[in-house]
Amino acid sequence: MRAATIRDGEVVVEEHPDPEPGAGEVLVRVKAAGLNGADVLQRKGAYPAPPGSPQDIPGLELAGEVAGLGAGARRFREGDRVMAIVGGGGQAELATVHERQLMPVPDGVDWPAAGGLPEVFTTAHDALFTQGDLRAGDRLLVHGAAGGVGTAAVQLGAAAGAQVTATVRNPDLRDAVRELGAHDVLDPEGFEEHGPFDVVLELIGAPNVPGDVKALATGGRIVVIGIGAGFRAEVNLVALMGKRGVLRASTLRARPLEEKALTARAMERHVLPHVAGGRLRVPVAATHRLDDVAGAYERFTAGGKLGKVVLEL
């Protein structure tokens, strides 16, 4: 099979042996795979894949057709349209995924959208509801709301009945984020003056954290899931204590199979019905063929986009 391959800090296309599904695993013929910040960090050597995942083939999410079944795999049949979060290896023509991590692709969702859906919506749903305990009527602040996880979080928050405020640096993208359900879209500068917020979803990193604490409502929750702008922050613990606030941080990639399976079942219950009904969508900023994987990474890192960059295989 052909796959995006990390070599000397770059991503190129190389031939690899076809993977074979093990017990409980499904072989997926990949049709589309989204790019994510973790792929860029892995390219730099700063975010290795967890044990058992390919170290040289990036890709945290994929969508495709079932091409084969390992021993004991029964949830899907050959030809079914499926999608999943994976530990790595998603940006390849073939990939093996444990059947418990797989989800069905809703009818009417095309391959680029399916390939860019699992990571961002699973991450956003887990962060908002499992980690942040978001409830109807809460005031939610989403930083970096024009990115993949940000666009998912804005939609999920609005669908849950929260009042969503978003920060977007590029003024040309603010109207589009508003159309996704944000009540207010702000420049990041001075965001802390627009609180208080019950939940803050931090997708940018350390520079925002002091302002997040300042903007927090009493009993509020800050959930950090992005650190692209830095990972060391100074926190005013007196202010956090006075607000009885919670500062949490989370990742999905290194979780064990059982926990990843739980996130997939939560997606099937609470998110995919809304996707199937057209109430939630995946904004796709650009698609690239596998042969142009370098161009896909260049587009991803250039910024100034709304939603996902997706490889089509």
Secondary structure, DSSP 4 states (H G I P E B T S, - for coil): -EEEEEETTEEEEEE-PPP---TTEEEEEEEEEE--HHHHHHHTTSSPPPTTS-SSS--SEEEEEEEEE-TT--S--TT-EEEEE-SS--SBSEEEEETTT-EEPPTT--HHHHHTSHHHHHHHHIIIIIIS---TT-EEEESSTTSHHHHHHHHHHHHTT-EEEEE-S-GGGHHHHHHTT-SEEE-STTGGGG--EEEEEE-S-GGGHHHHHHHEEEEEEEEE---TT-S-----HHHHHHTT-EEEE--STT--HHHHHHHHHHHHHHTHHHHHTTSS---EEEEEEGGGHHHHHHHHHH---SSEEEEE-
